[in-house]
């Protein structure tokens, strides 16, 4: 992917509108779990898109931070899917979503400890070996800190540097976390090693109350988050950027309107 | 990692149990709601008919009971299958048709998620041998879940033995179903590509002591329709 290239998260809500207009993003990001088995109504369009666009896979179910064995059957199926559609890039979340064979389908916060860092490095290595490709991990949004021996930036940097995984920097998550946990998002970003970034995410969040913002991906990107993106850009980051929307997904034209705004800011 | 694992286990326990007023923690509540609504959204999509037949309190209770047991599949849409098994096994709802309804709705979900081959449409001929497509499903139900009026008053329908054929309609990219008789089911299951239909019908007429012409008039349009829709090929 090229410098400053902008992508869009693919959603079934607007899948069938994409070829009806001239508006196209540079690339799409997909959630592989949603396409490894796909609804018959979406297959043809999906397969056309995959052959026409560069695709990045962004998973949800890996649960890299679970202290239970990796689901090798799932990973093998995932590898087959990525290979079949010639998808080179795969990213996931620095979180966990299952434990003791219980799936939550939500990104849950990890205890931030040295032992967890070491454990994550082992898991990244195992995942990369099975998938036959390097992975990127996203800084997740979190509303609760179950345990912390270190700062989040220290945790992220250590995992990324020691594991060899790349960082998927989610700018909205930094903003939401900074609000909920009362830290300065710019200071947070200053501590991130930008050289390790594979690509970035930007999305909307919901302001539930003065104390709580939730990373819903259900609204337009807020001005404060665009400002934070500009801050990252001004710091010299040129990595690809993706617009995410998962809830209350508008039609494609409106989605591309926001995409154009993103392009204008990030170019 | 023992300490970390214990922390994670405790956290999961907290977010998968209903809110307890004596243990209020707004941060935990956020996750409790996120997880609950994730499951709710999936089940509302997979079981729209079932969800309409029960109260939101009943559904909420079922989801929390299910969360306590846990979902195993990493693929979100498949969790509906685990929920189906759980609800039927721990049935506290007074719905005699519950198992049938959930099985019916989840089969539709499963069939929408399959990959189908493209069948060239064939001219129908009684001189040709046919086989039953392996992309269709025939299921037996004790309640007429497939009846278009069933949901209006499900308790008014009598139980019985219903055989329902589910198939993919390529033209509209949809899963359709229709009831078939036990006789037609047996006939379809015994189809053999090496035996022309006419020969097979003759065999059945002889076996059941039915007039050949009469049987031909009954079966021929049914089989032609199945052929047109790729149910037999």
Contacts between the chains, C-beta under 8 A, distances in Angstrom:
chain1	res1	chain2	res2	distance
A	33	B	74	6.8
A	33	B	75	5.7
A	33	B	76	6.3
A	34	B	76	7.5
A	36	B	75	6.7
A	37	B	75	6.7
A	37	B	77	7.0
A	37	B	78	7.9
A	37	B	113	4.5
A	37	B	114	7.9
A	38	B	113	6.9
A	39	B	112	5.2
A	39	B	113	6.2
A	40	B	112	5.7
A	40	B	113	7.7
A	40	B	114	7.1
A	40	B	115	7.9
A	40	B	116	6.4
A	40	B	168	6.8
A	40	B	173	5.3
A	40	B	175	7.9
A	41	B	112	7.5
A	41	B	173	4.9
A	41	B	174	7.9
A	43	B	115	7.0
A	60	B	76	7.9
A	61	B	74	3.7
A	61	B	75	7.2
A	61	B	76	7.8
A	63	B	74	7.8
A	65	B	8	7.8
A	66	B	8	7.5
A	67	B	1	5.3
A	67	B	4	6.5
A	67	B	5	4.2
A	67	B	8	6.7
A	71	B	74	5.8
A	74	B	74	4.7
A	74	B	75	7.8
A	96	B	8	6.5
A	98	B	74	7.1
A	99	B	5	7.8
A	99	B	8	5.4
A	99	B	9	6.3
A	99	B	12	5.4
A	100	B	9	6.9
A	100	B	12	7.8
A	100	B	70	7.5
A	101	B	70	6.3
A	101	B	72	5.3
A	102	B	12	6.4
A	102	B	16	7.5
A	102	B	70	3.3
A	102	B	71	6.7
A	102	B	72	7.7
A	103	B	70	7.2
A	103	B	71	4.5
A	103	B	72	6.5
A	103	B	73	6.6
A	103	B	74	6.2
A	103	B	79	7.0
A	104	B	12	6.8
A	104	B	15	7.3
A	104	B	16	7.6
A	104	B	35	5.1
A	104	B	38	7.6
A	105	B	35	7.3
A	105	B	38	4.8
A	105	B	39	7.4
A	105	B	42	7.9
A	105	B	71	7.7
A	105	B	76	5.5
A	105	B	79	7.4
A	106	B	31	6.8
A	106	B	34	4.9
A	106	B	35	5.1
A	106	B	38	5.8
A	108	B	8	7.6
A	108	B	11	6.7
A	108	B	12	7.5
A	108	B	15	7.8
A	108	B	31	6.7
A	109	B	11	7.9
A	110	B	4	7.9
A	110	B	8	7.9
A	111	B	3	7.6
A	111	B	4	4.4
A	111	B	7	5.0
A	111	B	8	6.9
A	113	B	3	7.7
A	113	B	4	6.1
A	115	B	1	5.3
A	115	B	3	7.6
A	115	B	4	6.1
A	116	B	1	7.3
A	116	B	4	5.4
A	119	B	1	5.6
A	119	B	4	7.6
A	143	B	27	5.1
A	143	B	30	4.3
A	143	B	31	6.6
A	144	B	11	7.6
A	144	B	25	7.9
A	144	B	27	3.8
A	144	B	28	6.2
A	144	B	30	7.2
A	144	B	31	6.5
A	146	B	7	4.9
A	146	B	8	7.1
A	146	B	11	5.2
A	147	B	3	7.6
A	147	B	4	7.0
A	147	B	7	5.0
A	211	B	26	7.8
A	212	B	26	7.2
A	212	B	30	7.0
A	214	B	30	6.7
